[in-house]
Amino acid sequence: MLTRAIISEMQQKAVKVSSAGLAALDAAGLNKYTAISFEEALDMCQRYVSRAATNAFRRESDPAKRREMTIVYINEFVDEQQAGKSEHKQLFSVEGFDNLAALKIALADEITHYGPITKAMEDPSVDEIRSNAYNQTFVESEGRTLILDKQFSDREHMERIIQKLIGVSKMRLTPKTPMVNARTVEGYRVNATHADISPYSQSAFVIRKFNKKSITAERMIQNQSFSRNMFRLLSLIPKADLSWITVGPTGSGKTTLNEILVKEINPLSRVITIENPSEMRLLQKDAQGRIINDVLQYESVADDDDSSPATMENLLVNAMRQSPHWIGPGELRTPAEFATALRAAQTGHYFFTTLHAEGDKKAILRFLTAYLMISNEPAELALRNICNAIKFIIYIEKLADGSRKVTSISEVIGSDGLEPLVNKIYSFAYEDVEEDPHTHAILRIVGQHKRVGSITKETCEQMLKSGIKRNRFEFLSAPVNDEESEVYI
């Protein structure tokens, strides 16, 4: 009886036999057993690429060029099978692939791309890819979580793709290194965990994608993330040298919003940003392609990474020695980072950052809590200093319908003991939920942005001092009129 191993051995010898030999094999009934699985074809193709690869291929360090060269080898491998078919014998057929062009694409996806998640990696509408096991993969697109239509074939398949995802960062996922943060070839952030730390013995990963094209303020207005008048206020905050914090849960769009606001800063005002990983695209060019804004961007490493001293705290300290007008830490996490950021704000630098918090006052109190963990300063004095440093807090959320909205803009006006004092200028009023009448799926969160307060006299004076004409912010200082309505055009 012919076994899979015997057939595989006979297939390898097939390329060396004559036409007469092929006829003999046919007489033995081999043609009845030449259908192989895709996994076997993949293994054969990988071995072919390994044998056929030239020294130039092995020396190529550019992932994109190496990928193109690999596809050429893959096509050669499949075409050889077509050549076998032209001699009245196909060297093998692959189960589920009657079309050789489809087989080429599938092999290229596996070897040069990412198997079942390839399309999701290339789809600009997909923001995040999450896999909890080989058959549990989800994507987040336009704020909604969807089950991926394709899944990995087994645990080994998934682990092979994980290694490809993190391999560019020269990292490996092992029982001794069960958690890895890395970058893909495309620059996306990936976190992967080893099966050994799962109760179900399954590896897992999360890929955070970054849009290659920046989202504009106009697009966010059209999506009703904020109104036209709200953006007039948002754009004046950086222009008037008013430090701000953008607050919200994970995935709410904090970094995207900060990128938009930073671009409103005077191009000749020196800006230094520190992120992990670097996400904001801030460089602006003129018609001749020259960089016109004074921006310096750094990428920090994790505090527990002993391979480099470029931690957020160290880069913040260094940034203060580089003549910045603005300092922008991507997100403050450790008490030392909060303390250094506050020191920067108290020594003549303006700053912006992001925080995970559930509102304006909670953001200030989180800042205070972190700061007091490293400072012996009286809590009331520390809070007063924090409230003097931060002028505005912008709260952005991702709602249940997948939309992202700025749900409040608040002016920080001081403190009373251990109570932050904030002056809310805009808020989002929730009214109802639109549902699908049959499935009850959420279609839209119904509500509207409203101005609920006026900016203070001190903020008006700061805007004038910064060279902003009164008629550009005068409507914000006027008493609230119940008949006011926000527009998104």
C-alpha angles and dihedrals in degrees: 000000000000114000128196091254092052091048092050090052091049091050092055090052092047095084091060100049126095127238088266089053091051089052089052091050089049090053088053089057100250093139088067092060105039096102108108133181123262090246090058091047089050091052092049091048093050090051089049091052090048092052096042098043115116127219088254089058092050092049094049109111099177105098093207094052092043089052091053091050091049091053089055090056091047091052090049090052094051093043090056088061089052088052089054089053091053088062088059092262127085109208089224141337123221120228110250095014117095090153118070092203089059090048091053091052093048093049091047090050091053099041103034101020137031109279114231094004095054094100092047090051090053098040109098091203092063112089101176140017119201129183122184094176137351091277098036109074124149135180132204113220125174090345096308128108115228134180110248110244092220124054136188115272095231144335094279090053091053093046090052090055092046090055089051090051095052098030094089088064088054091242132133130203109228138153087262091049101035096160124052134180112196147145128250124224088265092055095252119147115247131185117191133182130200124244091240092074093049121091086218095047092243129138118226140193143183123205119198110199125204122213112248088212120057117241110239129222089242091058091049090050090051089049087051093239085139135350129254092257092046089057090050087061094041092052092050094055095072093035090057095048093248112154115228143185123213110213133191147106125292114294095014095122102259096143093045091053092047090051089056093048095046089057088061091063116103104273091230094053105100112243124189118188129189119194140161102235106010108242109154118093103206107154113114125196135200126225090279092053096252119145106247104181126075099234128150117186128195133187115215129208126228117275091244092054105105093182094082137025090215095111122150091256094049092046090049090053091047092047091060088062093054099073098253123178090191129025118197118189107189093226133347113227114152127057090243090056092052091049093049092047091052090048089053091051091050094051100060102280125121117218145190129191144151131252137186105236140126101242147342100286092040089054091055092047091050089053089050094048093051093045094050090054088071102025132071091203116128109266094236092052092046091051091049091052092048092049090049091052098047115061103173137022119201117197118201127180140185106229128212091261090060095254122131117221138176097235098183143011113196133185114219107224102173141281140281109210103304094342118099113222114219132177110211111214102175133017138170115243113210114217111166147323126255112217136187103257092222106037099022088227113160111258102172142351105231118217145105141237115244136183106238102170146021129244115253128255090251091058091048090053091049090052092051090046089054092055099259115145115241094236089063094064104017093102089060093057094049120098114270114268116207089215093061114115131190122233131203102200 
